[in-house]
Amino acid sequence: MVDVAIEEGIETARMYLDSGLRVVNFHHSDLDPYEAKQRAGTAPPGRYDSFAYVERLKDTLGGFGGLLAPHRVVVYQTLEQQENVFRQLAEAGIGNVVLVGKPYTTPPEGTVYRCTVEDMLAHLRNRMLGFHLGVIGIHSRRREPERIARKFETAGRRLRVMGQFLDDVKPMTAFLDDLARAFATRKLGFDGLEWNVGLAILALKDRTFYAKLLRKDGLACEDRFSGLRSVEERIEESVRMNLEFAARVREKGQEIGLDIGFSIQPLIERSPDGAVHPGVYGALELAKELDRL
């Protein structure tokens, strides 16, 4: 969900709930833009941090708190300073949480980090039982297999990893081989590890937006969208492409014995006229096709 008011997130969540899909989780991960604006004191009205967002969704839609999985940047405060917000989350019946580390390659001047993801994983595992803990996995990042193996051990060998969306499946399948080797080196099995691969509806004509989210200059899949002028064509191609990606990643996961899940990221919420963006309907179509697999 990108730079949208809470009302739009609620409407989109309702669409998914009413679609007949078997919804596993709703993730709210609009962190980089919000965190930067919040720290600068320029967060727009009607925006919420991730924890407040899911509490508002739960209160408004009712009855599905167990489906909500907020993401939280944990590096700016000490463990003790953050304990109360995690306790409040648990008391609200929200047991899924994804811990996020340093959101900036080059942090703003004066930024002080007081906690790591590993610190918080250990703290929640030892002090606040009951959370299903998750972390972010960036398959293109150097030494990421070793990072994930350490976090998996720290979390007590039960961990969900939320991966980036894919613009090319080959680096992801190569990464999974590296991950298998890193786990074997530590004599770890994959029981208790779930990797959620991101699949995105690339509906915008200017796809530099998506490339920037991957911290790249351009998308590897750009040729697939060359010449597609309409939003509808780009949505259809996104669905086809992601189904191909999903099949290949799932096959690799089965080969190495890893449970692969998928998270679908429409990324776009509204058309210029205020209507729900057709990319959301494309995400629903993709979810239904994945469910058939």
Sequence and secondary structure as in RCSB ss.txt:
>XXXX:A:sequence
MVDVAIEEGIETARMYLDSGLRVVNFHHSDLDPYEAKQRAGTAPPGRYDSFAYVERLKDTLGGFGGLLAPHRVVV
YQTLEQQENVFRQLAEAGIGNVVLVGKPYTTPPEGTVYRCTVEDMLAHLRNRMLGFHLGVIGIHSRRREPERIAR
KFETAGRRLRVMGQFLDDVKPMTAFLDDLARAFATRKLGFDGLEWNVGLAILALKDRTFYAKLLRKDGLACEDRF
SGLRSVEERIEESVRMNLEFAARVREKGQEIGLDIGFSIQPLIERSPDGAVHPGVYGALELAKELDRL
>XXXX:A:secstr
  S  HHHHHHHHHHHHTTT     EEE   HHHHHHHHHT   TT   HHHHHHHHHHHH S GGGEEEEEE T
TS HHHHHHHHHHHHHTT  EEEEE    SS  TT      HHHHHHHHHHHSTT EEEEEE TTSTTHHHHHHH
HHHHTTS EEEEEEE S SHHHHHHHHHHHHHHHHTT  STTEEEEEEEE    S THHHHHHTTSSS TTHHHH
TT  SHHHHHHHHHHHHHHHHHHHHHHHHHHT EEEEEEE    B TTSSB HHHHHHHHHHHHHHH 
